[in-house]
């Protein structure tokens, strides 16, 4: 397996960055020609070239590209479609390198702290890889090991992302990307801190302690550092493998309802969202429970923001323009006029549609379907027509979770009364009670008080 982080690897990475920069520069030149000289650009072809260049990095920038591909109109459709095809698989560190990294984190005698430690990683993603191990007392473990020098890699990748955003705004003013960039930057840096992720795990264990159909691992602090995270092993199948077993409609519906509560009990009761419903971040056990396994991408929201999410639902349900304006302002949208609200309501109406209808129904197709694609294009054109908007940074993970979960529910072909599930969470909503629960849970998990500022 590849030695991730070796001198040759670093040199190769620099060459790949050069390839990305060259691709971006070429695209910038073509865009300028299109805009000022009336030249045409083959965006489909150039988007494919950009995907190839980004995909070769196999690092944080690829993770950002995947996020961007799910945010409506953060990138032109040609680019979003190409970036969506990127896979979260990075080169695994070889065994010699793993031994050096583990020794640096847990000490030279680290192997004596495990009865077994698999040499081959069971999964490798953009920031690290996971090894299966066994504790001295026979407990199966999952050991998450971060690739070396990821902080520098993220900083370099974010500089490339800024180029992407600057390029985008040169030819399309529909979406201002500054707050989106800042949000992605903060969340990516947080994901590097495995002590922070351990605190996130403690937070989720508290928030979901009464949910019988959600399972989470135990954290082992004595075998963990800021770059090694050791947890108990949770047994289950990934979604696509589980679906290969041809589960019944009733079983698929039950998994969907369990997923819904795993994501939205924390949000509506505590103002916390898991921002990455990626298929690799959870599994399904033989009792149809959801095993949550990754807690790096977590967002804590102001209680007033959660109130705004509910207010927007009520505004769409009641065609209440004044309440819609109030809701968007709680979200963080500023200076919206009547036209802007009407355009935003087009997209919001599509996202909220399953919740507005009191009856059993499937989730309609999201970005990948013709309905979502046509609506996204219409919203995009309307935003350009009215001079564009500046989405608040809170929008990024909230929308990512909604679209990602919608995709999961589509895979499940779930037919559920989403309206009923939603109202079970919001009917007794109280902003002050949420704030009290949130403060107690966040501080109890050992997370910084500054997060309560949203």
Secondary structure, DSSP 8 states (H G I E B T S, - for coil): ---TTSHHHHHHHHHHHHHHHHHHHHHHHHHHHHHHH-----HHHHHHHHHHHHHTT-SHHHHHHHHHTTSTTSS-HHHHHHHTT---------HHHHHHHHHHHH-TTGGGG-SEE-SS-SEE-SSEEEEEEE-TTS-EEEEEEE-TTHHHHHHHHHHHHHHHHHHHHHH--SEE-HHHHHHHHHHHHHHT-HHHHHHHHHHHHHHTTT-TTEEE--B-GGG--SSEEEEE----B-HHHHHTT---HHHHHHHHHHHHHHHHHHHHHHSEEE----TTSEEE-TTS-EEE---SSEEE--HHHHHHHHHHHHHHHHT-HHHHHHHHHHHT--S--HHHHHHHHHHHHHHHHHHHS-S-EE----TTSHHHHHHHHHHHHHHHHTT-EE--THHHHHHHHHHHHHHHHHHHT-EE-HHHHHHHHHTT--HHHHHHHHHHHHHHTT--GGGGG-
